[in-house]
Amino acid sequence: MADDITGDAAADRIAIRNVVESWALARDSANWDWFREQWHDDGYMMATWFQGPKEDFIRVSQEGY
């Protein structure tokens, strides 16, 4: 059960949640430096409308903003 997660697993879940929340806030506020910080060096975006490396996704996000 998810509520029973403790220790390292709980810390991992919190870290993942922080990245997801920061990713959305950074992108929606056009804070591109912060948005870029949310990605792993070899990050790759898979969405219905875009598939490609993080830098290309950041670029099209900027263009669409």
MOPAC internal coordinates of N, CA, C and O (Angstrom, degrees):
PM7 1SCF
backbone

  N    0.0000 0     0.00 0     0.00 0    0    0    0
  C    1.4427 1     0.00 0     0.00 0    1    0    0
  C    1.5272 1   109.04 1     0.00 0    2    1    0
  O    1.2310 1   119.71 1   -43.94 1    3    2    1
  N    1.3294 1   118.16 1   136.06 1    3    2    1
  C    1.4584 1   122.88 1  -175.71 1    5    3    2
  C    1.5179 1   112.73 1   -58.51 1    6    5    3
  O    1.2310 1   119.05 1   147.79 1    7    6    5
  N    1.3176 1   119.42 1   -32.21 1    7    6    5
  C    1.4579 1   122.10 1  -178.33 1    9    7    6
  C    1.5184 1   112.70 1   -70.30 1   10    9    7
  O    1.2310 1   119.98 1   165.79 1   11   10    9
  N    1.3209 1   117.63 1   -14.21 1   11   10    9
  C    1.4561 1   121.65 1  -177.61 1   13   11   10
  C    1.5303 1   112.43 1   -91.45 1   14   13   11
  O    1.2310 1   119.56 1  -174.54 1   15   14   13
  N    1.3151 1   118.45 1     5.46 1   15   14   13
  C    1.4658 1   121.94 1  -177.03 1   17   15   14
  C    1.5300 1   109.41 1   -76.30 1   18   17   15
  O    1.2310 1   121.40 1   -49.27 1   19   18   17
  N    1.3329 1   114.92 1   130.73 1   19   18   17
  C    1.4628 1   120.30 1   179.38 1   21   19   18
  C    1.5233 1   109.47 1  -136.90 1   22   21   19
  O    1.2310 1   121.01 1    -6.74 1   23   22   21
  N    1.3149 1   115.67 1   173.26 1   23   22   21
  C    1.4646 1   121.99 1   172.75 1   25   23   22
  C    1.5033 1   113.55 1    63.21 1   26   25   23
  O    1.2310 1   121.33 1    44.65 1   27   26   25
  N    1.3364 1   115.06 1  -135.35 1   27   26   25
  C    1.4609 1   121.16 1  -176.62 1   29   27   26
  C    1.5241 1   112.37 1   -60.41 1   30   29   27
  O    1.2310 1   120.07 1   141.65 1   31   30   29
  N    1.3189 1   117.46 1   -38.35 1   31   30   29
  C    1.4602 1   120.33 1  -179.85 1   33   31   30
  C    1.5273 1   110.29 1   -63.87 1   34   33   31
  O    1.2310 1   120.12 1   139.48 1   35   34   33
  N    1.3130 1   117.37 1   -40.52 1   35   34   33
  C    1.4624 1   120.91 1   178.42 1   37   35   34
  C    1.5270 1   110.32 1   -65.95 1   38   37   35
  O    1.2310 1   120.33 1   137.49 1   39   38   37
  N    1.3097 1   116.97 1   -42.51 1   39   38   37
  C    1.4650 1   121.14 1   178.37 1   41   39   38
  C    1.5266 1   110.25 1   -62.85 1   42   41   39
  O    1.2310 1   120.09 1   139.54 1   43   42   41
  N    1.3252 1   117.43 1   -40.46 1   43   42   41
  C    1.4658 1   121.21 1   177.91 1   45   43   42
  C    1.5226 1   110.91 1   -62.55 1   46   45   43
  O    1.2310 1   120.17 1   136.60 1   47   46   45
  N    1.3236 1   117.27 1   -43.40 1   47   46   45
  C    1.4657 1   121.52 1   179.48 1   49   47   46
  C    1.5229 1   110.68 1   -62.13 1   50   49   47
  O    1.2310 1   120.57 1   138.08 1   51   50   49
  N    1.3188 1   116.52 1   -41.92 1   51   50   49
  C    1.4618 1   120.38 1   179.17 1   53   51   50
  C    1.5260 1   110.61 1   -64.85 1   54   53   51
  O    1.2310 1   120.48 1   137.48 1   55   54   53
  N    1.3225 1   116.68 1   -42.52 1   55   54   53
  C    1.4653 1   120.74 1   179.39 1   57   55   54
  C    1.5295 1   111.03 1   -62.51 1   58   57   55
  O    1.2310 1   120.37 1   137.07 1   59   58   57
  N    1.3235 1   116.90 1   -42.93 1   59   58   57
  C    1.4587 1   121.07 1   178.94 1   61   59   58
  C    1.5244 1   110.16 1   -64.00 1   62   61   59
  O    1.2310 1   120.72 1   135.53 1   63   62   61
  N    1.3140 1   116.23 1   -44.47 1   63   62   61
  C    1.4707 1   119.75 1   179.16 1   65   63   62
  C    1.5291 1   111.21 1   -60.97 1   66   65   63
  O    1.2310 1   120.51 1   138.77 1   67   66   65
  N    1.3316 1   116.63 1   -41.23 1   67   66   65
  C    1.4669 1   120.36 1   179.12 1   69   67   66
  C    1.5249 1   111.75 1   -61.43 1   70   69   67
  O    1.2310 1   120.25 1   139.26 1   71   70   69
  N    1.3222 1   117.13 1   -40.74 1   71   70   69
  C    1.4614 1   120.12 1   178.84 1   73   71   70
  C    1.5262 1   110.31 1   -65.84 1   74   73   71
  O    1.2310 1   120.19 1   134.93 1   75   74   73
  N    1.3196 1   117.25 1   -45.07 1   75   74   73
  C    1.4671 1   120.63 1  -179.22 1   77   75   74
  C    1.5295 1   110.67 1   -61.57 1   78   77   75
  O    1.2310 1   120.46 1   134.58 1   79   78   77
  N    1.3233 1   116.73 1   -45.42 1   79   78   77
  C    1.4597 1   119.93 1   179.79 1   81   79   78
  C    1.5248 1   111.08 1   -66.62 1   82   81   79
  O    1.2310 1   120.08 1   136.96 1   83   82   81
  N    1.3248 1   117.45 1   -43.04 1   83   82   81
  C    1.4627 1   121.07 1   179.87 1   85   83   82
  C    1.5159 1   111.10 1   -65.59 1   86   85   83
  O    1.2310 1   120.52 1   141.02 1   87   86   85
  N    1.3233 1   116.61 1   -38.98 1   87   86   85
  C    1.4638 1   122.33 1   178.87 1   89   87   86
  C    1.5238 1   109.45 1   -56.25 1   90   89   87
  O    1.2310 1   120.54 1   129.50 1   91   90   89
  N    1.3086 1   116.58 1   -50.50 1   91   90   89
  C    1.4632 1   120.79 1  -177.94 1   93   91   90
  C    1.5286 1   111.70 1   -65.88 1   94   93   91
  O    1.2310 1   120.31 1   135.11 1   95   94   93
  N    1.3159 1   117.02 1   -44.89 1   95   94   93
  C    1.4651 1   120.32 1   179.80 1   97   95   94
  C    1.5230 1   111.72 1   -63.32 1   98   97   95
  O    1.2310 1   120.70 1   136.87 1   99   98   97
  N    1.3258 1   116.27 1   -43.13 1   99   98   97
  C    1.4641 1   120.27 1  -178.98 1  101   99   98
  C    1.5214 1   110.94 1   -64.93 1  102  101   99
  O    1.2310 1   120.58 1   134.89 1  103  102  101
  N    1.2999 1   116.49 1   -45.11 1  103  102  101
  C    1.4707 1   119.42 1  -179.38 1  105  103  102
  C    1.5146 1   110.98 1   -66.10 1  106  105  103
  O    1.2310 1   120.05 1   133.52 1  107  106  105
  N    1.3207 1   117.52 1   -46.48 1  107  106  105
  C    1.4607 1   120.85 1  -176.84 1  109  107  106
  C    1.5234 1   112.86 1   -68.21 1  110  109  107
  O    1.2310 1   120.19 1   157.31 1  111  110  109
  N    1.3323 1   117.25 1   -22.69 1  111  110  109
  C    1.4676 1   120.12 1   178.66 1  113  111  110
  C    1.5325 1   112.02 1   -98.87 1  114  113  111
  O    1.2310 1   120.64 1  -175.22 1  115  114  113
  N    1.3298 1   116.38 1     4.78 1  115  114  113
  C    1.4681 1   123.09 1   179.69 1  117  115  114
  C    1.5280 1   111.96 1    59.43 1  118  117  115
  O    1.2310 1   120.78 1  -146.89 1  119  118  117
  N    1.3199 1   116.11 1    33.11 1  119  118  117
  C    1.4644 1   121.05 1   175.57 1  121  119  118
  C    1.5285 1   106.49 1   -91.79 1  122  121  119
  O    1.2310 1   120.76 1   -97.47 1  123  122  121
  N    1.3184 1   116.15 1    82.53 1  123  122  121
  C    1.4673 1   121.60 1  -168.61 1  125  123  122
  C    1.5221 1   113.33 1   -67.36 1  126  125  123
  O    1.2310 1   119.80 1   147.10 1  127  126  125
  N    1.3176 1   117.99 1   -32.90 1  127  126  125
  C    1.4712 1   119.43 1   176.53 1  129  127  126
  C    1.5240 1   110.30 1   -65.12 1  130  129  127
  O    1.2310 1   120.54 1   134.75 1  131  130  129
  N    1.3142 1   116.57 1   -45.25 1  131  130  129
  C    1.4667 1   120.97 1   178.66 1  133  131  130
  C    1.5219 1   110.36 1   -65.63 1  134  133  131
  O    1.2310 1   120.60 1   139.76 1  135  134  133
  N    1.3329 1   116.46 1   -40.24 1  135  134  133
  C    1.4636 1   121.22 1   177.74 1  137  135  134
  C    1.5251 1   110.04 1   -58.77 1  138  137  135
  O    1.2310 1   120.67 1   133.79 1  139  138  137
  N    1.3242 1   116.32 1   -46.21 1  139  138  137
  C    1.4627 1   121.16 1  -179.44 1  141  139  138
  C    1.5366 1   111.07 1   -61.63 1  142  141  139
  O    1.2310 1   120.21 1   144.81 1  143  142  141
  N    1.3336 1   117.20 1   -35.19 1  143  142  141
  C    1.4735 1   121.25 1   179.93 1  145  143  142
  C    1.5252 1   112.85 1   -63.95 1  146  145  143
  O    1.2310 1   119.96 1   160.05 1  147  146  145
  N    1.3208 1   117.67 1   -19.95 1  147  146  145
  C    1.4596 1   120.78 1  -176.97 1  149  147  146
  C    1.5285 1   112.69 1   -80.32 1  150  149  147
  O    1.2310 1   120.46 1   170.40 1  151  150  149
  N    1.2941 1   116.73 1    -9.60 1  151  150  149
  C    1.4621 1   121.57 1  -175.29 1  153  151  150
  C    1.5218 1   112.04 1   -99.21 1  154  153  151
  O    1.2310 1   120.90 1   -35.12 1  155  154  153
  N    1.3012 1   115.88 1   144.88 1  155  154  153
  C    1.4610 1   122.52 1   169.16 1  157  155  154
  C    1.5289 1   107.05 1   -70.87 1  158  157  155
  O    1.2310 1   120.30 1   -24.71 1  159  158  157
  N    1.3233 1   117.04 1   155.29 1  159  158  157
  C    1.4686 1   121.04 1  -177.59 1  161  159  158
  C    1.5238 1   113.13 1   -52.36 1  162  161  159
  O    1.2310 1   120.11 1   141.33 1  163  162  161
  N    1.3177 1   117.39 1   -38.67 1  163  162  161
  C    1.4603 1   120.07 1  -179.12 1  165  163  162
  C    1.5296 1   111.53 1  -106.56 1  166  165  163
  O    1.2310 1   121.07 1  -149.72 1  167  166  165
  N    1.3455 1   115.56 1    30.28 1  167  166  165
  C    1.4618 1   120.79 1  -179.13 1  169  167  166
  C    1.5238 1   112.46 1   -57.37 1  170  169  167
  O    1.2310 1   121.22 1   -33.29 1  171  170  169
  N    1.3201 1   115.27 1   146.71 1  171  170  169
  C    1.4610 1   122.64 1  -177.64 1  173  171  170
  C    1.5224 1   107.75 1  -139.68 1  174  173  171
  O    1.2310 1   120.10 1   -51.48 1  175  174  173
  N    1.3202 1   117.42 1   128.52 1  175  174  173
  C    1.4572 1   122.17 1  -178.18 1  177  175  174
  C    1.5123 1   110.73 1   -94.51 1  178  177  175
  O    1.2310 1   121.10 1   -47.86 1  179  178  177
  N    1.3266 1   115.51 1   132.14 1  179  178  177
  C    1.4603 1   121.98 1   174.80 1  181  179  178
  C    1.5225 1   107.27 1  -124.97 1  182  181  179
  O    1.2310 1   120.54 1   -75.00 1  183  182  181
  N    1.3201 1   116.57 1   105.00 1  183  182  181
  C    1.4609 1   122.08 1   177.82 1  185  183  182
  C    1.5234 1   108.27 1  -132.84 1  186  185  183
  O    1.2310 1   120.83 1    -7.50 1  187  186  185
  N    1.3149 1   116.02 1   172.50 1  187  186  185
  C    1.4619 1   118.58 1   179.71 1  189  187  186
  C    1.5215 1   111.70 1   -64.25 1  190  189  187
  O    1.2310 1   120.02 1   149.21 1  191  190  189
  N    1.3210 1   117.57 1   -30.79 1  191  190  189
  C    1.4609 1   121.27 1  -173.84 1  193  191  190
  C    1.5254 1   113.65 1  -107.16 1  194  193  191
  O    1.2310 1   119.87 1   174.66 1  195  194  193
  N    1.3216 1   117.85 1    -5.34 1  195  194  193
  C    1.4636 1   120.33 1  -178.18 1  197  195  194
  C    1.5213 1   109.83 1  -154.11 1  198  197  195
  O    1.2310 1   120.97 1   -41.45 1  199  198  197
  N    1.3300 1   115.75 1   138.55 1  199  198  197
  C    1.4573 1   122.58 1   171.11 1  201  199  198
  C    1.5263 1   106.65 1  -138.31 1  202  201  199
  O    1.2310 1   120.85 1   -57.17 1  203  202  201
  N    1.3232 1   115.97 1   122.83 1  203  202  201
  C    1.4472 1   118.19 1   178.76 1  205  203  202
  C    1.5103 1   112.75 1   168.65 1  206  205  203
  O    1.2310 1   120.49 1    -1.04 1  207  206  205
  N    1.3305 1   116.67 1   178.96 1  207  206  205
  C    1.4565 1   122.11 1  -178.51 1  209  207  206
  C    1.5245 1   112.04 1   -64.08 1  210  209  207
  O    1.2310 1   121.36 1   -23.98 1  211  210  209
  N    1.3267 1   115.01 1   156.02 1  211  210  209
  C    1.4714 1   120.64 1  -176.08 1  213  211  210
  C    1.5170 1   112.53 1   -54.90 1  214  213  211
  O    1.2310 1   119.30 1   137.36 1  215  214  213
  N    1.3188 1   118.94 1   -42.64 1  215  214  213
  C    1.4665 1   120.32 1  -177.17 1  217  215  214
  C    1.5258 1   111.27 1   -63.78 1  218  217  215
  O    1.2310 1   120.17 1   142.89 1  219  218  217
  N    1.3180 1   117.28 1   -37.11 1  219  218  217
  C    1.4585 1   119.94 1   176.54 1  221  219  218
  C    1.5274 1   110.18 1   -68.33 1  222  221  219
  O    1.2310 1   120.46 1   140.48 1  223  222  221
  N    1.3179 1   116.73 1   -39.52 1  223  222  221
  C    1.4592 1   119.61 1   178.90 1  225  223  222
  C    1.5261 1   110.98 1   -66.13 1  226  225  223
  O    1.2310 1   120.45 1   138.84 1  227  226  225
  N    1.3143 1   116.74 1   -41.16 1  227  226  225
  C    1.4678 1   120.00 1   177.25 1  229  227  226
  C    1.5284 1   109.38 1   -61.21 1  230  229  227
  O    1.2310 1   120.16 1   136.16 1  231  230  229
  N    1.3220 1   117.30 1   -43.84 1  231  230  229
  C    1.4669 1   121.31 1   179.80 1  233  231  230
  C    1.5217 1   111.26 1   -60.44 1  234  233  231
  O    1.2310 1   119.86 1   130.98 1  235  234  233
  N    1.3453 1   117.88 1   -49.02 1  235  234  233
  C    1.4677 1   118.55 1  -178.73 1  237  235  234
  C    1.5174 1   111.64 1   -68.93 1  238  237  235
  O    1.2310 1   120.13 1   152.26 1  239  238  237
  N    1.3188 1   117.36 1   -27.74 1  239  238  237
  C    1.4606 1   120.62 1   175.07 1  241  239  238
  C    1.5257 1   109.70 1   -66.45 1  242  241  239
  O    1.2310 1   120.63 1   136.93 1  243  242  241
  N    1.3223 1   116.39 1   -43.07 1  243  242  241
  C    1.4631 1   120.72 1   177.25 1  245  243  242
  C    1.5330 1   110.35 1   -62.77 1  246  245  243
  O    1.2310 1   120.38 1   135.59 1  247  246  245
  N    1.3126 1   116.87 1   -44.41 1  247  246  245
  C    1.4651 1   120.93 1  -179.50 1  249  247  246
  C    1.5213 1   110.86 1   -62.89 1  250  249  247
  O    1.2310 1   120.46 1   143.00 1  251  250  249
  N    1.3186 1   116.73 1   -37.00 1  251  250  249
  C    1.4548 1   121.44 1  -178.53 1  253  251  250
  C    1.5176 1   113.41 1   -77.17 1  254  253  251
  O    1.2310 1   120.81 1   161.77 1  255  254  253
  N    1.3243 1   116.07 1   -18.23 1  255  254  253
  C    1.4473 1   120.31 1  -179.69 1  257  255  254
  C    1.4877 1   109.99 1   -75.28 1  258  257  255
  O    1.2310 1   120.10 1   180.00 1  259  258  257

